[in-house]
Amino acid sequence: FGGLDILGFRLQKYDMHVSQYMIDMLPYAATIFVLIMISMRKKKEYMPPKELGNAYFREER
């Protein structure tokens, strides 16, 4: 997050014609993008257990 904030200052040095508000928005937009990409993963390790909704009944001994 901080690195992208500093990148905005570096872009100003090169006299790029980009709105200051767009440059200030860059860290927040990148954070939202990363969160969306992580949530779109459908790997098995991120899925809840199959039996999560079933009640557990202890067997008789």
C-alpha positions as CSV (number, residue, x, y, z in Angstrom):
1,F,0.0,0.0,0.0
2,G,2.8,2.4,0.9
3,G,4.8,1.5,-2.1
4,L,1.9,2.4,-4.4
5,D,1.5,5.7,-2.5
6,I,5.1,6.5,-3.2
7,L,4.7,5.6,-6.8
8,G,2.2,8.5,-7.1
9,F,4.9,10.9,-6.1
10,R,7.4,9.3,-8.6
11,L,4.9,9.6,-11.4
12,Q,4.5,13.4,-10.7
13,K,8.3,13.7,-11.2
14,Y,8.0,12.6,-14.9
15,D,5.3,15.3,-15.6
16,M,2.6,12.8,-16.5
17,H,-0.7,14.4,-17.3
18,V,-2.8,12.4,-14.9
19,S,-5.2,13.8,-12.4
20,Q,-3.9,14.0,-8.8
21,Y,-7.1,12.3,-7.7
22,M,-6.4,9.3,-9.9
23,I,-2.9,9.1,-8.6
24,D,-4.2,9.3,-5.0
25,M,-6.7,6.5,-5.8
26,L,-4.0,4.1,-7.0
27,P,-3.3,2.3,-3.7
28,Y,-6.9,1.9,-2.9
29,A,-7.8,0.6,-6.4
30,A,-4.9,-1.9,-6.2
31,T,-6.0,-3.1,-2.8
32,I,-9.6,-3.7,-4.1
33,F,-8.1,-5.5,-7.2
34,V,-6.0,-7.8,-5.0
35,L,-9.0,-8.6,-2.8
36,I,-11.2,-9.4,-5.8
37,M,-8.5,-11.7,-7.3
38,I,-8.0,-13.5,-4.0
39,S,-11.8,-14.0,-3.5
40,M,-12.1,-15.4,-7.0
41,R,-9.7,-18.3,-6.3
42,K,-11.6,-21.5,-5.9
43,K,-8.9,-23.8,-4.6
44,K,-9.8,-26.6,-2.3
45,E,-7.8,-25.1,0.6
46,Y,-10.0,-22.1,0.7
47,M,-13.3,-24.0,0.6
48,P,-15.2,-24.9,3.8
49,P,-15.4,-28.6,4.8
50,K,-18.1,-30.6,3.0
51,E,-19.7,-31.8,6.3
52,L,-19.8,-28.4,7.9
53,G,-23.6,-28.2,7.9
54,N,-24.3,-31.7,9.1
55,A,-24.9,-32.4,12.8
56,Y,-22.5,-34.7,14.6
57,F,-23.9,-37.7,16.3
58,R,-21.6,-39.7,18.5
59,E,-21.7,-43.5,17.8
60,E,-22.6,-45.9,20.5
61,R,-19.7,-47.9,21.9
